[in-house]
Amino acid sequence: MRRFILFFTAWALAGTVGAEPSTRVAWTPDLLRFVKAGDPAKGKELAGVCGGCHNDVSTNPNLEGQLPTYLYRQLLDYKQGSRKDPSTAMNGVAGTLSEKDFADLAAYYSQLEPVRGIGGADDPTDIVARGDGRRMEPPCSSCHGAGGQGEAVDTPRLAGQKTAYLEQVLLAYKSGERHNDVYGRMRLIAGKLSDREIKQLAEYYGKLK
């Protein structure tokens, strides 16, 4: 555990020296209260257009049951350019919405029942629960929770997420295409995974209930 603590500290230092911030969202008590006060009824009204892309037939992520803080930050990152959508669709959509709209959408989706996997998940990499000390790779569960349920403040739920989406995201972190992770943590983690391990981890979390 000490090695992982030192590793996280190294991330923090690396992420604050001479680099653009990965996100401009800082979780102050006021901002947390703002997100918590989101109106799910108004969010439901706004979410009508979201279903055109976030549905069962696409590789876009499931939003149901996701942490509200995670959803809020991703939407603001899209609006502010910290996260780029290769299709530019999300950057365009987020650009038309207000921060109150983001909080309302986050409140709506977070209260919905999460999509659950089929079960029978097995992690052949052993990284989820144990990590890999030789590579200074922390266990996924240390941030995402033992059941992939997500953790405070804005570490996302992974359980039941679409396998293709999870693989795509990990590959994007590995290549640096996605870079709105605080302190570059996910880029460092994904950068040490093989493409096969990424696929196995995506399949594992996709099956979790």
Secondary structure, DSSP 8 states (H G I E B T S, - for coil): -HHHHHHHHHHHHHTTSS---S-S----HHHHHHHHT--HHHHHHHGGGGGGTSSTTSSS---TT--HHHHHHHHHHHHHTSS--TTSHHHHHHHTS-HHHHHHHHHHHHTS------S----TT-HHHH-BGGGTB--THHHH-TTS--BTTTB---TT--HHHHHHHHHHHHHTS---SGGGHHHHHHHTS-HHHHHHHHHHHHH--
